Amino acid sequence: MARAKTPDSGWTVTALAALAHEHRLAAYRLLVEAGPAGIAAGEIAERLGLVASSLTFHIQALLRAGLVTQRRTGRHVIYAADFTAMNGLVGFLAANCCGQDVCVPVCDPARPSKPQAALKAKRRSA
């Protein structure tokens, strides 16, 4: 299912269902930590201790929900969190919290965290 431009309850249920598994949630959190650069499928599988076919199964659920993107770089498939979708999901869940119009935390992947900066530096040196 493609990500809705304005999150609605149907898409939110699909997104939450995709995250409602230990391996998918772990993969998603890893991709969020990596930032927009993403991570190669092999590295995700290795870091989560999953065989490639199992990772593919779980990542496909996240792709169908519109929570991650994929791109091919040479022989590697790189997966990345879709931060627009993530912010939409969090925004939908937190809409009107505390009885206010706006009370939504937003992730700005343009500002890398310390772990993201370290990962970028490691990739540059490799």
C-alpha positions as CSV (number, residue, x, y, z in Angstrom):
1,M,0.0,0.0,0.0
2,A,1.4,3.4,-1.0
3,R,1.9,6.0,1.7
4,A,-1.0,8.5,1.8
5,K,-0.2,12.2,1.4
6,T,-2.2,13.0,4.4
7,P,-2.1,10.0,6.9
8,D,-5.5,8.6,7.6
9,S,-6.6,5.8,9.9
10,G,-6.4,3.1,7.2
11,W,-2.8,3.9,6.4
12,T,-2.0,4.2,10.0
13,V,-3.3,0.7,10.8
14,T,-1.3,-0.6,7.9
15,A,1.9,1.1,9.0
16,L,1.5,0.0,12.6
17,A,0.7,-3.6,11.5
18,A,4.0,-3.6,9.5
19,L,5.9,-2.5,12.6
20,A,4.1,-5.0,14.9
21,H,6.9,-7.6,14.6
22,E,10.1,-7.8,16.5
23,H,12.4,-8.1,13.4
24,R,10.5,-5.5,11.4
25,L,10.6,-3.0,14.2
26,A,14.3,-3.7,14.8
27,A,15.1,-3.2,11.1
28,Y,13.0,0.0,11.0
29,R,14.7,1.5,14.1
30,L,18.1,0.6,12.5
31,L,17.1,2.5,9.3
32,V,15.8,5.5,11.3
33,E,19.2,5.6,13.1
34,A,21.1,5.4,9.8
35,G,19.3,8.5,8.4
36,P,18.5,9.2,4.8
37,A,21.7,7.5,3.5
38,G,20.2,4.2,4.5
39,I,21.9,0.8,4.9
40,A,22.6,-2.1,2.5
41,A,20.4,-5.1,2.9
42,G,23.4,-7.4,3.7
43,E,24.5,-5.1,6.6
44,I,20.9,-5.0,8.0
45,A,20.7,-8.8,7.9
46,E,24.1,-9.1,9.5
47,R,23.4,-6.6,12.3
48,L,20.0,-8.2,13.1
49,G,21.3,-11.7,12.8
50,L,18.8,-12.6,10.0
51,V,19.3,-14.7,6.9
52,A,18.8,-12.8,3.7
53,S,15.4,-14.4,2.8
54,S,14.0,-13.6,6.2
55,L,15.1,-10.0,6.0
56,T,13.6,-9.7,2.5
57,F,10.3,-10.9,3.8
58,H,10.3,-8.4,6.7
59,I,11.6,-5.4,4.6
60,Q,8.9,-6.1,2.0
61,A,6.2,-5.5,4.7
62,L,7.8,-2.2,5.5
63,L,8.0,-1.2,1.8
64,R,4.4,-2.1,1.2
65,A,3.4,0.1,4.1
66,G,5.4,3.0,2.7
67,L,7.6,3.2,5.7
68,V,10.9,2.6,3.9
69,T,12.4,3.2,0.4
70,Q,14.8,1.2,-1.6
71,R,17.4,2.0,-4.2
72,R,20.0,0.0,-6.0
73,T,23.6,1.0,-5.9
74,G,25.7,-1.3,-8.1
75,R,25.1,-4.8,-6.7
76,H,23.7,-3.6,-3.4
77,V,20.1,-2.8,-2.4
78,I,20.0,0.2,0.0
79,Y,17.0,0.6,2.3
80,A,16.2,3.9,4.1
81,A,13.5,5.0,6.4
82,D,10.9,7.3,4.8
83,F,11.0,10.2,7.2
84,T,8.0,11.9,5.7
85,A,6.0,8.8,6.4
86,M,7.4,8.4,9.9
87,N,6.6,12.0,10.7
88,G,3.1,11.5,9.2
89,L,2.6,8.5,11.4
90,V,3.8,10.2,14.5
91,G,1.8,13.3,13.6
92,F,-1.4,11.3,13.1
93,L,-1.0,9.5,16.4
94,A,-0.2,12.8,18.3
95,A,-2.7,15.0,16.5
96,N,-4.6,17.1,19.0
97,C,-2.7,15.7,21.9
98,C,-3.3,17.4,25.1
99,G,-6.3,19.1,23.5
100,Q,-4.1,21.3,21.4
101,D,-3.9,21.8,17.6
102,V,-0.2,21.2,17.3
103,C,1.8,19.1,19.7
104,V,3.8,16.9,17.2
105,P,7.5,15.9,17.5
106,V,9.1,15.9,14.1
107,C,12.3,14.2,13.0
108,D,14.6,16.3,10.8
109,P,17.0,13.9,9.1
110,A,18.9,16.8,7.6
111,R,20.4,17.3,11.1
112,P,22.4,14.1,11.7
113,S,22.6,12.8,15.2
114,K,25.9,11.7,16.7
115,P,25.4,8.1,15.7
116,Q,24.5,9.1,12.2
117,A,27.6,11.3,11.9
118,A,29.8,8.5,13.1
119,L,28.2,6.1,10.6
120,K,28.8,8.6,7.8
121,A,32.4,9.0,8.8
122,K,32.9,5.2,9.0
123,R,31.5,4.8,5.5
124,R,33.7,7.6,4.1
125,S,36.8,5.9,5.6
126,A,35.9,2.4,4.2
